[in-house]
């Protein structure tokens, strides 16, 4: 009996390509898991340092900086978890991390001690990030069954095939 897959040289290439892609995705997931473990360990150490800074004499500035830094680490951890679950980087979470990081720097340094040009640049940066966060709501979801890259590659493949 004739099996067209046996005589098609591209079928072996597809099988090997799928195996390579699965292997690379597994390695990438292993790297992300290592990053998660390292980040979680660093968060535990940061919590310990934060509680030690709560001992007298209380340094409000240091405690506030530690709390905001811990929130940034939590958001980065959430970003890695989303990547593990969905194999994509969440734009919303990345923008939120950037906003919290910029605000942390302003709070730690103090608005009155920062040069007015830096304050203006930070405000512009936060405004742009806020607009990105708002615009993200109206962007079509690309990872919920709609994949523009896949549609383009199918169109290109059909054009070559014809």
Order of alpha helices (4+ residues) and beta strands (2+ residues): alpha-alpha-alpha-alpha-alpha-alpha
